[in-house]
Amino acid sequence: MDWNAFLKEAWMPLAISAFCLLYGLRVLTSKDVKIIKRDLENKVFKDKDSYCKYAAILLFVISVASLIMSFMLMWNSIVATVFIMTAFVVVTILWKRMEAKYGPL
């Protein structure tokens, strides 16, 4: 399969991967919670730095999962869809744990 056919199939997961990677880097470097959620701007956090660090890690996980999905699309689209849905469920569960551990009081 050539490069154009790959981009035709996998442009959306690649774009999501790039977006999540850049967004995670922005959260990690700025440590600003209003980037994540605007309603958290004036709240007191248990540990604001750890909250931003863990949120960035979870965004990186979604970025890698989306990148893997883009390559799995060349093999089997159903398996790729199940993979990304599983990744989103796992990240959602981990995000809820992060909110409970480091989130606002």
C-alpha positions in Angstrom: 0.0 0.0 0.0 1.4 3.4 -0.9 1.5 6.6 1.2 -1.5 8.3 -0.4 -3.7 5.3 0.2 -2.6 5.2 3.8 -3.3 8.9 4.3 -6.7 8.5 2.7 -7.6 5.8 5.2 -5.9 7.2 8.3 -6.0 10.9 8.2 -8.5 11.4 11.0 -6.7 9.2 13.6 -3.4 10.9 12.6 -4.9 14.3 13.1 -6.4 13.3 16.5 -3.0 11.9 17.5 -1.2 15.1 16.6 -3.9 17.2 18.4 -3.7 15.2 21.6 0.1 15.2 21.6 0.2 19.0 21.2 -2.6 19.5 23.7 -0.8 17.3 26.2 2.5 19.1 25.8 0.6 22.4 26.3 -1.0 21.2 29.5 2.3 19.7 30.8 4.4 22.9 30.1 1.9 25.5 31.2 0.3 23.7 34.2 -2.8 25.7 33.7 -6.0 23.8 34.5 -8.3 26.2 32.6 -6.9 24.7 29.5 -8.5 21.4 30.5 -11.8 22.8 31.9 -12.7 26.4 32.1 -14.9 25.9 35.2 -11.9 24.7 37.2 -10.1 28.1 36.9 -10.8 29.4 40.4 -11.0 26.2 42.3 -8.6 24.9 44.9 -6.9 21.6 44.0 -5.5 18.8 46.1 -2.4 18.9 43.9 -2.6 21.1 40.8 0.8 20.1 39.4 0.1 16.4 39.6 -3.3 17.0 38.1 -1.8 18.6 35.0 1.0 16.0 34.8 -1.4 13.1 35.0 -3.8 14.8 32.5 -1.0 15.3 30.1 0.0 11.6 30.4 -3.6 10.5 29.7 -3.6 12.8 26.6 -0.4 11.2 25.5 -2.0 7.7 25.9 -4.9 8.7 23.7 -2.4 10.1 21.2 -0.4 6.9 21.0 -3.7 4.8 20.9 -4.9 6.9 18.0 -1.6 6.5 16.2 -1.7 2.7 16.7 -5.3 2.8 15.4 -4.2 4.5 12.2 -1.9 1.7 11.4 -4.5 -0.9 12.5 -6.9 0.5 9.9 -4.7 -0.9 7.2 -5.2 -4.4 8.6 -8.8 -4.5 9.9 -11.1 -1.5 10.5 -13.3 -3.4 13.0 -10.4 -4.3 15.2 -9.1 -0.8 15.0 -12.5 0.6 16.1 -12.7 -1.8 19.0 -9.2 -0.9 20.0 -9.8 2.8 20.1 -13.1 2.4 21.9 -11.3 0.3 24.6 -8.6 2.9 24.9 -11.2 5.6 25.4 -13.0 3.6 28.1 -9.7 2.9 29.9 -8.6 6.6 29.7 -12.1 7.7 31.0 -11.8 5.4 34.0 -8.2 6.7 34.7 -9.4 10.3 34.2 -12.1 9.8 36.9 -9.5 8.3 39.2 -7.3 11.3 38.5 -10.2 13.7 39.3 -10.7 11.9 42.6 -7.1 11.9 43.6 -5.8 15.3 42.4 -8.9 17.2 41.5 -10.7 20.2 43.0 -11.8 20.0 46.6 
